[in-house]
Amino acid sequence: MDSGVRDLGLRLQDLVRSVRLLRQRRADERPAVPVGLVGILLQIDRLATGCHARELAARTRLDPSTVSRAVAALVSHGLVERRPDPTDKRASFLAVTPAGRAALADTYGWYGEVLDKALACWAPGEVAAFAAALDRFTHDIEVALATPETLTLANNDNLEAAR
């Protein structure tokens, strides 16, 4: 293993530890929406027209039963609602409610404050370069770990983004 790759692995361990601390701090300061549900809520919100639970499971790379429990919790918190699928009466779309949007705004605000503080000494170009490198890195990790079903999902995402 190249020493640069080894160093990157060590930095990733540091990053995971920092993200764990960040999530714990958010959970302590904003307990109304459990931190484990925020990511699911964010994914539902990213799809402006809503989504099916199976699509959400594929996008989050989580087991459908895990997603089902998370969605049930989000619905019980009033952050997500199930809407009838007009093309399939047996299915439903998941959509973020106004309360869910308020929770997301609070989440973005909280993380924004932390990131502003953490990056206060960074030049705007450094922040942009880091964001671009991180985007490329996460994409390349997903490609390296891809399975046929995740490649299909990624191709569908690319088609949606191109529209």
N, CA, C and O of each residue as an XYZ file, in Angstrom:
652
protein
N       0.848     -1.175      0.000
C       0.000      0.000      0.000
C       0.893      1.238      0.000
O       1.835      1.339      0.785
N       0.589      2.150     -0.869
C       1.299      3.418     -0.982
C       1.154      4.212      0.320
O       0.097      4.175      0.950
N       2.205      4.928      0.728
C       2.138      5.676      1.996
C       1.094      6.787      1.935
O       0.502      7.132      2.958
N       0.859      7.355      0.739
C      -0.191      8.364      0.606
C      -1.566      7.774      0.852
O      -2.417      8.400      1.485
N      -1.778      6.569      0.351
C      -3.055      5.883      0.570
C      -3.198      5.529      2.047
O      -4.282      5.655      2.618
N      -2.107      5.088      2.661
C      -2.137      4.768      4.101
C      -2.477      6.019      4.910
O      -3.309      5.968      5.815
N      -1.834      7.141      4.585
C      -2.127      8.395      5.286
C      -3.587      8.807      5.092
O      -4.234      9.285      6.024
N      -4.094      8.619      3.883
C      -5.494      8.932      3.623
C      -6.398      8.064      4.488
O      -7.382      8.551      5.043
N      -6.072      6.790      4.605
C      -6.850      5.899      5.468
C      -6.874      6.386      6.908
O      -7.911      6.331      7.569
N      -5.741      6.860      7.391
C      -5.686      7.400      8.761
C      -6.516      8.673      8.876
O      -7.207      8.872      9.875
N      -6.455      9.537      7.863
C      -7.259     10.771      7.886
C      -8.746     10.434      7.852
O      -9.559     11.117      8.475
N      -9.097      9.377      7.118
C     -10.502      8.964      7.071
C     -10.977      8.479      8.434
O     -12.112      8.748      8.829
N     -10.120      7.771      9.149
C     -10.479      7.358     10.511
C     -10.715      8.588     11.384
O     -11.653      8.618     12.181
N      -9.869      9.595     11.233
C     -10.056     10.846     11.977
C     -11.377     11.512     11.586
O     -12.106     12.017     12.441
N     -11.674     11.507     10.288
C     -12.910     12.112      9.804
C     -14.130     11.391     10.368
O     -15.084     12.034     10.804
N     -14.103     10.079     10.361
C     -15.224      9.303     10.902
C     -15.425      9.639     12.379
O     -16.559      9.799     12.830
N     -14.347      9.743     13.119
C     -14.444     10.106     14.534
C     -15.053     11.507     14.683
O     -15.898     11.726     15.550
N     -14.627     12.449     13.844
C     -15.169     13.810     13.903
C     -16.646     13.838     13.539
O     -17.430     14.552     14.165
N     -17.026     13.066     12.531
C     -18.437     13.011     12.134
C     -19.268     12.394     13.255
O     -20.379     12.850     13.528
N     -18.741     11.370     13.898
C     -19.437     10.758     15.030
C     -19.660     11.795     16.139
O     -20.748     11.873     16.710
N     -18.630     12.586     16.439
C     -18.743     13.648     17.446
C     -19.773     14.689     17.011
O     -20.587     15.134     17.820
N     -19.739     15.068     15.760
C     -20.680     16.041     15.220
C     -22.117     15.546     15.364
O     -22.997     16.291     15.796
N     -22.348     14.295     15.003
C     -23.691     13.721     15.117
C     -24.147     13.650     16.574
O     -25.306     13.929     16.879
N     -23.236     13.277     17.468
C     -23.593     13.198     18.884
C     -23.930     14.579     19.438
O     -24.894     14.735     20.187
N     -23.139     15.571     19.069
C     -23.403     16.933     19.536
C     -24.745     17.425     19.029
O     -25.501     18.053     19.771
N     -25.047     17.142     17.765
C     -26.338     17.549     17.223
C     -27.474     16.849     17.954
O     -28.490     17.471     18.264
N     -27.311     15.572     18.230
C     -28.341     14.822     18.963
C     -28.556     15.410     20.349
O     -29.688     15.477     20.829
N     -27.481     15.835     20.993
C     -27.594     16.432     22.326
C     -28.297     17.786     22.280
O     -29.105     18.102     23.153
N     -27.985     18.581     21.261
C     -28.520     19.940     21.176
C     -29.876     20.021     20.487
O     -30.640     20.953     20.741
N     -30.184     19.069     19.627
C     -31.435     19.076     18.874
C     -32.087     17.699     18.944
O     -32.164     17.005     17.929
N     -32.556     17.291     20.119
C     -33.079     15.926     20.267
C     -34.450     15.687     19.631
O     -34.887     14.540     19.547
N     -35.133     16.733     19.186
C     -36.486     16.567     18.650
C     -36.520     15.627     17.442
O     -37.446     14.827     17.305
N     -35.530     15.720     16.581
C     -35.453     14.823     15.425
C     -34.212     13.964     15.608
O     -33.090     14.460     15.511
N     -34.409     12.678     15.873
C     -33.249     11.807     16.069
C     -32.283     11.880     14.890
O     -32.691     11.863     13.729
N     -31.009     11.960     15.214
C     -29.976     12.154     14.199
C     -29.998     11.049     13.145
O     -29.660     11.300     11.988
N     -30.380      9.854     13.516
C     -30.447      8.755     12.562
C     -31.544      8.924     11.527
O     -31.508      8.294     10.470
N     -32.518      9.770     11.825
C     -33.614      9.999     10.885
C     -33.341     11.163      9.945
O     -33.973     11.275      8.895
N     -32.413     12.019     10.311
C     -32.145     13.213      9.509
C     -31.693     12.841      8.102
O     -32.145     13.445      7.129
N     -30.813     11.863      7.983
C     -30.330     11.456      6.662
C     -31.446     10.939      5.771
O     -31.468     11.217      4.572
N     -32.368     10.188      6.351
C     -33.516      9.682      5.580
C     -34.389     10.853      5.144
O     -34.818     10.918      3.993
N     -34.648     11.772      6.060
C     -35.451     12.956      5.750
C     -34.794     13.772      4.633
O     -35.476     14.241      3.722
N     -33.486     13.939      4.705
C     -32.753     14.670      3.663
C     -32.908     13.997      2.306
O     -33.103     14.674      1.296
N     -32.823     12.671      2.275
C     -32.950     11.954      1.008
C     -34.350     12.103      0.422
O     -34.493     12.281     -0.788
N     -35.373     12.034      1.248
C     -36.743     12.215      0.753
C     -36.891     13.623      0.191
O     -37.504     13.817     -0.858
N     -36.331     14.600      0.890
C     -36.436     15.995      0.464
C     -35.703     16.247     -0.852
O     -36.117     17.106     -1.631
N     -34.637     15.523     -1.107
C     -33.866     15.727     -2.341
C     -34.676     15.359     -3.580
O     -34.375     15.820     -4.681
N     -35.685     14.545     -3.404
C     -36.548     14.155     -4.520
C     -37.806     15.008     -4.455
O     -38.735     14.694     -3.712
N     -37.836     16.063     -5.214
C     -38.890     17.073     -5.115
C     -40.296     16.497     -5.227
O     -41.228     17.020     -4.617
N     -40.459     15.437     -5.992
C     -41.795     14.872     -6.190
C     -42.116     13.751     -5.217
O     -43.168     13.124     -5.334
N     -41.244     13.486     -4.268
C     -41.438     12.382     -3.340
C     -40.828     11.108     -3.897
O     -40.255     11.102     -4.987
N     -40.955     10.038     -3.142
C     -40.367      8.771     -3.588
C     -41.087      7.610     -2.919
O     -41.809      7.784     -1.938
N     -40.873      6.434     -3.467
C     -41.357      5.205     -2.853
C     -40.331      4.737     -1.833
O     -39.152      5.078     -1.927
N     -40.781      3.958     -0.863
C     -39.871      3.440      0.168
C     -38.774      2.575     -0.446
O     -37.627      2.633     -0.003
N     -39.103      1.783     -1.447
C     -38.073      0.916     -2.057
C     -36.998      1.749     -2.749
O     -35.820      1.393     -2.715
N     -37.396      2.852     -3.374
C     -36.424      3.756     -4.006
C     -35.542      4.407     -2.941
O     -34.338      4.572     -3.132
N     -36.156      4.771     -1.828
C     -35.410      5.366     -0.719
C     -34.389      4.378     -0.165
O     -33.257      4.757      0.137
N     -34.780      3.127     -0.033
C     -33.852      2.096      0.454
C     -32.666      1.958     -0.495
O     -31.523      1.841     -0.054
N     -32.937      1.971     -1.789
C     -31.848      1.859     -2.767
C     -30.931      3.075     -2.709
O     -29.710      2.931     -2.760
N     -31.501      4.257     -2.604
C     -30.694      5.484     -2.564
C     -29.824      5.574     -1.316
O     -28.692      6.056     -1.372
N     -30.353      5.111     -0.205
C     -29.603      5.208      1.052
C     -28.714      4.001      1.286
O     -27.910      3.983      2.218
N     -28.864      2.984      0.431
C     -28.100      1.741      0.566
C     -28.385      1.066      1.909
O     -27.501      0.474      2.528
N     -29.645      1.173      2.341
C     -30.070      0.559      3.596
C     -31.058     -0.562      3.305
O     -31.707     -0.584      2.259
N     -31.158     -1.481      4.238
C     -32.111     -2.571      4.131
C     -33.529     -1.992      4.137
O     -33.812     -1.072      4.905
N     -34.423     -2.517      3.294
C     -35.792     -2.004      3.266
C     -36.482     -2.001      4.633
O     -37.268     -1.096      4.916
N     -36.207     -2.989      5.481
C     -36.851     -3.004      6.805
C     -36.345     -1.846      7.667
O     -37.107     -1.286      8.456
N     -35.081     -1.487      7.526
C     -34.526     -0.341      8.258
C     -35.191      0.945      7.788
O     -35.563      1.795      8.597
N     -35.335      1.081      6.476
C     -35.978      2.267      5.912
C     -37.438      2.328      6.341
O     -37.945      3.402      6.664
N     -38.114      1.187      6.346
C     -39.516      1.145      6.758
C     -39.690      1.648      8.190
O     -40.600      2.428      8.469
N     -38.821      1.204      9.093
C     -38.895      1.677     10.486
C     -38.599      3.173     10.578
O     -39.258      3.893     11.328
N     -37.611      3.638      9.818
C     -37.266      5.060      9.841
C     -38.417      5.903      9.300
O     -38.753      6.941      9.870
N     -39.019      5.459      8.206
C     -40.146      6.191      7.631
C     -41.312      6.217      8.613
O     -41.951      7.256      8.782
N     -41.598      5.097      9.259
C     -42.680      5.062     10.254
C     -42.411      6.074     11.365
O     -43.333      6.753     11.819
N     -41.170      6.180     11.803
C     -40.819      7.152     12.844
C     -40.980      8.578     12.325
O     -41.489      9.441     13.041
N     -40.556      8.834     11.097
C     -40.707     10.174     10.520
C     -42.178     10.544     10.370
O     -42.564     11.688     10.613
N     -42.996      9.575      9.969
C     -44.439      9.816      9.856
C     -45.022     10.099     11.237
O     -45.826     11.018     11.391
N     -44.626      9.321     12.237
C     -45.166      9.531     13.589
C     -44.727     10.871     14.176
O     -45.440     11.447     14.998
N     -43.563     11.373     13.765
C     -43.102     12.701     14.202
C     -43.760     13.826     13.388
O     -43.577     15.005     13.691
N     -44.527     13.453     12.353
C     -45.181     14.453     11.510
C     -44.242     15.119     10.516
O     -44.551     16.192      9.998
N     -43.097     14.495     10.243
C     -42.094     15.092      9.354
C     -42.226     14.615      7.911
O     -41.742     15.265      6.983
N     -42.884     13.479      7.735
C     -43.096     12.886      6.412
C     -44.535     12.410      6.353
O     -45.108     11.992      7.359
N     -45.110     12.478      5.160
C     -46.448     11.929      4.964
C     -46.426     10.968      3.786
O     -45.589     11.057      2.888
N     -47.373     10.053      3.827
C     -47.542      9.112      2.717
C     -48.677      9.649      1.849
O     -49.764      9.955      2.337
N     -48.398      9.756      0.557
C     -49.403     10.222     -0.399
C     -49.701      9.088     -1.371
O     -48.803      8.323     -1.724
N     -50.946      8.973     -1.804
C     -51.277      7.898     -2.746
C     -50.499      8.055     -4.055
O     -50.326      9.163     -4.562
N     -50.043      6.946     -4.577
C     -49.375      6.935     -5.878
C     -50.481      6.901     -6.930
O     -51.255      5.945     -6.970
N     -50.572      7.920     -7.780
C     -51.668      7.956     -8.755
C     -51.612      6.828     -9.787
O     -52.630      6.494    -10.393
N     -50.444      6.248     -9.989
C     -50.321      5.184    -10.987
C     -50.452      3.790    -10.398
O     -50.656      2.821    -11.129
N     -50.335      3.682     -9.075
C     -50.425      2.376     -8.410
C     -51.100      2.588     -7.058
O     -50.465      3.017     -6.094
N     -52.374      2.287     -7.003
C     -53.160      2.557     -5.786
C     -52.675      1.769     -4.568
O     -53.004      2.122     -3.436
N     -51.896      0.706     -4.790
C     -51.374     -0.071     -3.661
C     -50.147      0.586     -3.041
O     -49.786      0.288     -1.903
N     -49.509      1.475     -3.786
C     -48.256      2.093     -3.330
C     -48.508      3.518     -2.845
O     -49.563      4.102     -3.093
N     -47.522      4.055     -2.157
C     -47.621      5.445     -1.722
C     -46.280      6.138     -1.914
O     -45.216      5.520     -1.879
N     -46.377      7.445     -2.119
C     -45.193      8.292     -2.202
C     -44.914      8.859     -0.827
O     -45.833      9.132     -0.054
N     -43.645      9.032     -0.531
C     -43.241      9.683      0.708
C     -42.909     11.127      0.371
O     -42.203     11.400     -0.600
N     -43.417     12.044      1.170
C     -43.156     13.462      0.941
C     -42.902     14.154      2.275
O     -43.488     13.799      3.298
N     -42.027     15.139      2.245
C     -41.699     15.903      3.448
C     -42.840     16.874      3.734
O     -43.327     17.549      2.827
N     -43.259     16.943      4.984
C     -44.321     17.853      5.414
C     -43.728     19.229      5.730
O     -42.507     19.377      5.781
N     -44.582     20.237      5.942
C     -44.053     21.534      6.381
C     -43.235     21.425      7.677
O     -42.223     22.111      7.827
N     -43.663     20.575      8.604
C     -42.880     20.378      9.835
C     -41.527     19.746      9.511
O     -40.520     20.065     10.142
N     -41.508     18.851      8.528
C     -40.255     18.246      8.091
C     -39.333     19.276      7.466
O     -38.122     19.253      7.682
N     -39.922     20.188      6.681
C     -39.109     21.253      6.075
C     -38.529     22.165      7.156
O     -37.383     22.605      7.053
N     -39.312     22.445      8.179
C     -38.807     23.270      9.284
C     -37.668     22.550     10.007
O     -36.670     23.170     10.376
N     -37.820     21.246     10.204
C     -36.754     20.466     10.849
C     -35.496     20.465      9.991
O     -34.384     20.544     10.513
N     -35.670     20.374      8.675
C     -34.514     20.418      7.778
C     -33.850     21.789      7.808
O     -32.623     21.888      7.810
N     -34.655     22.845      7.830
C     -34.085     24.198      7.905
C     -33.267     24.352      9.182
O     -32.184     24.938      9.165
N     -33.786     23.826     10.291
C     -33.052     23.869     11.554
C     -31.761     23.063     11.451
O     -30.713     23.483     11.942
N     -31.848     21.908     10.812
C     -30.667     21.053     10.642
C     -29.608     21.753      9.802
O     -28.434     21.787     10.173
N     -30.029     22.313      8.661
C     -29.078     23.032      7.809
C     -28.463     24.208      8.572
O     -27.267     24.473      8.459
N     -29.285     24.900      9.340
C     -28.774     26.029     10.125
C     -27.748     25.592     11.154
O     -26.700     26.220     11.303
N     -28.053     24.505     11.869
C     -27.135     24.024     12.906
C     -25.806     23.594     12.298
O     -24.741     24.012     12.754
N     -25.877     22.752     11.261
C     -24.639     22.305     10.610
C     -23.902     23.483      9.974
O     -22.672     23.530      9.991
N     -24.651     24.431      9.415
C     -24.029     25.612      8.816
C     -23.226     26.408      9.831
O     -22.120     26.862      9.536
N     -23.784     26.579     11.034
C     -23.058     27.298     12.090
C     -21.767     26.574     12.462
O     -20.719     27.201     12.617
N     -21.849     25.264     12.603
C     -20.656     24.483     12.961
C     -19.610     24.580     11.855
O     -18.428     24.790     12.127
N     -20.048     24.425     10.610
C     -19.096     24.489      9.497
C     -18.506     25.885      9.344
O     -17.316     26.024      9.062
N     -19.322     26.920      9.526
C     -18.795     28.288      9.476
C     -17.697     28.482     10.514
O     -16.661     29.088     10.237
N     -17.937     27.963     11.705
C     -16.941     28.078     12.780
C     -15.680     27.274     12.440
O     -14.562     27.761     12.608
N     -15.870     26.048     11.964
C     -14.728     25.179     11.657
C     -13.900     25.711     10.495
O     -12.682     25.530     10.463
N     -14.554     26.364      9.543
C     -13.870     26.813      8.331
C     -13.588     28.313      8.329
O     -13.287     28.888      7.283
N     -13.685     28.940      9.485
C     -13.522     30.394      9.580
C     -12.189     30.884      9.017
O     -12.124     31.981      8.463
N     -11.147     30.102      9.147
C      -9.813     30.515      8.676
C      -9.505     30.028      7.263
O      -8.409     30.260      6.753
N     -10.442     29.370      6.645
C     -10.223     28.864      5.287
C     -10.612     29.947      4.278
O     -11.582     30.677      4.483
N      -9.859     30.041      3.205
C     -10.225     30.931      2.104
C     -11.379     30.285      1.331
O     -11.484     29.059      1.288
N     -12.247     31.104      0.720
C     -13.362     30.526     -0.042
C     -12.912     29.507     -1.091
O     -13.592     28.504     -1.309
N     -11.792     29.752     -1.728
C     -11.277     28.806     -2.722
C     -10.895     27.474     -2.106
O     -11.058     26.426     -2.730
N     -10.385     27.514     -0.874
C     -10.030     26.270     -0.182
C     -11.282     25.453      0.132
O     -11.294     24.231     -0.014
N     -12.328     26.144      0.563
C     -13.585     25.458      0.873
C     -14.149     24.831     -0.403
O     -14.577     23.677     -0.395
N     -14.148     25.588     -1.488
C     -14.669     25.073     -2.759
C     -13.839     23.888     -3.254
O     -14.394     22.898     -3.731
N     -12.525     23.986     -3.144
C     -11.651     22.890     -3.591
C     -11.874     21.644     -2.742
O     -11.902     20.531     -3.267
N     -12.031     21.826     -1.431
C     -12.278     20.691     -0.549
C     -13.620     20.040     -0.877
O     -13.719     18.815     -0.938
N     -14.653     20.861     -1.087
C     -15.975     20.324     -1.428
C     -15.915     19.536     -2.734
O     -16.507     18.462     -2.839
N     -15.208     20.061     -3.721
C     -15.090     19.364     -5.004
C     -14.316     18.057     -4.847
O     -14.706     17.032     -5.406
N     -13.226     18.093     -4.091
C     -12.431     16.875     -3.883
C     -13.235     15.835     -3.105
O     -13.172     14.645     -3.412
N     -13.988     16.280     -2.101
C     -14.801     15.360     -1.312
C     -15.904     14.748     -2.173
O     -16.197     13.558     -2.054
N     -16.510     15.549     -3.032
C     -17.535     15.039     -3.940
C     -16.944     13.974     -4.864
O     -17.531     12.908     -5.053
N     -15.796     14.267     -5.428
C     -15.136     13.303     -6.310
C     -14.771     12.035     -5.548
O     -14.972     10.927     -6.047
N     -14.239     12.194     -4.348
C     -13.819     11.049     -3.543
C     -15.005     10.153     -3.197
O     -14.930      8.935     -3.363
N     -16.103     10.746     -2.717
C     -17.258      9.923     -2.348
C     -17.829      9.218     -3.579
O     -18.243      8.062     -3.493
N     -17.852      9.896     -4.704
C     -18.310      9.259     -5.943
C     -17.416      8.075     -6.299
O     -17.907      6.990     -6.608
N     -16.110      8.288     -6.254
C     -15.178      7.226     -6.633
C     -15.228      6.042     -5.668
O     -15.058      4.898     -6.088
N     -15.459      6.301     -4.386
C     -15.624      5.207     -3.418
C     -16.874      4.407     -3.771
O     -16.852      3.176     -3.763
N     -17.971      5.114     -4.081
C     -19.203      4.411     -4.438
C     -19.020      3.581     -5.699
O     -19.545      2.471     -5.788
N     -18.285      4.103     -6.674
C     -18.024      3.342     -7.898
C     -17.177      2.115     -7.574
O     -17.442      1.023     -8.075
N     -16.157      2.297     -6.736
C     -15.279      1.177     -6.377
C     -16.040      0.073     -5.648
O     -15.691     -1.102     -5.763
N     -17.071      0.442     -4.903
C     -17.847     -0.526     -4.134
C     -19.155     -0.910     -4.817
O     -19.987     -1.599     -4.228
N     -19.334     -0.470     -6.045
C     -20.614     -0.633     -6.730
C     -20.959     -2.092     -6.989
O     -20.104     -2.949     -7.212
N     -22.262     -2.317     -6.944
C     -22.851     -3.589     -7.353
C     -23.734     -3.281     -8.560
O     -24.004     -2.109     -8.824
N     -24.190     -4.278     -9.293
C     -25.048     -3.992    -10.453
C     -26.268     -3.135    -10.099
O     -26.639     -2.252    -10.872
N     -26.893     -3.381     -8.947
C     -28.087     -2.592     -8.604
C     -27.736     -1.154     -8.246
O     -28.504     -0.246     -8.563
N     -26.595     -0.918     -7.594
C     -26.228      0.463     -7.270
C     -25.766      1.207     -8.514
O     -25.938      2.423     -8.604
N     -25.181      0.496     -9.477
C     -24.805      1.144    -10.737
C     -26.047      1.591    -11.492
O     -26.052      2.673    -12.079
N     -27.103      0.776    -11.488
C     -28.356      1.150    -12.135
C     -28.929      2.390    -11.477
O     -29.376      3.305    -12.168
N     -28.922      2.435    -10.155
C     -29.426      3.594     -9.429
C     -28.600      4.828     -9.764
O     -29.164      5.897     -9.997
N     -27.283      4.704     -9.794
C     -26.407      5.835    -10.109
C     -26.677      6.343    -11.519
O     -26.706      7.553    -11.745
N     -26.875      5.433    -12.469
C     -27.181      5.851    -13.837
C     -28.505      6.594    -13.890
O     -28.625      7.582    -14.613
N     -29.505      6.136    -13.136
C     -30.790      6.831    -13.079
C     -30.622      8.211    -12.466
O     -31.234      9.170    -12.937
N     -29.800      8.333    -11.417
C     -29.535      9.632    -10.801
C     -28.887     10.572    -11.806
O     -29.241     11.749    -11.874
N     -27.933     10.057    -12.593
C     -27.260     10.887    -13.589
C     -28.235     11.356    -14.659
O     -28.140     12.489    -15.131
N     -29.176     10.491    -15.049
C     -30.183     10.888    -16.026
C     -31.080     11.978    -15.462
O     -31.400     12.941    -16.159
N     -31.495     11.833    -14.188
C     -32.337     12.844    -13.555
C     -31.601     14.169    -13.457
O     -32.193     15.221    -13.700
N     -30.327     14.137    -13.106
C     -29.539     15.361    -12.959
C     -29.376     16.067    -14.303
O     -29.302     17.295    -14.353
N     -29.319     15.307    -15.383
C     -29.123     15.890    -16.707
C     -30.384     16.564    -17.241
O     -30.309     17.396    -18.145
N     -31.534     16.209    -16.690
C     -32.809     16.773    -17.188
C     -32.969     18.214    -16.822
O     -33.979     18.829    -17.163
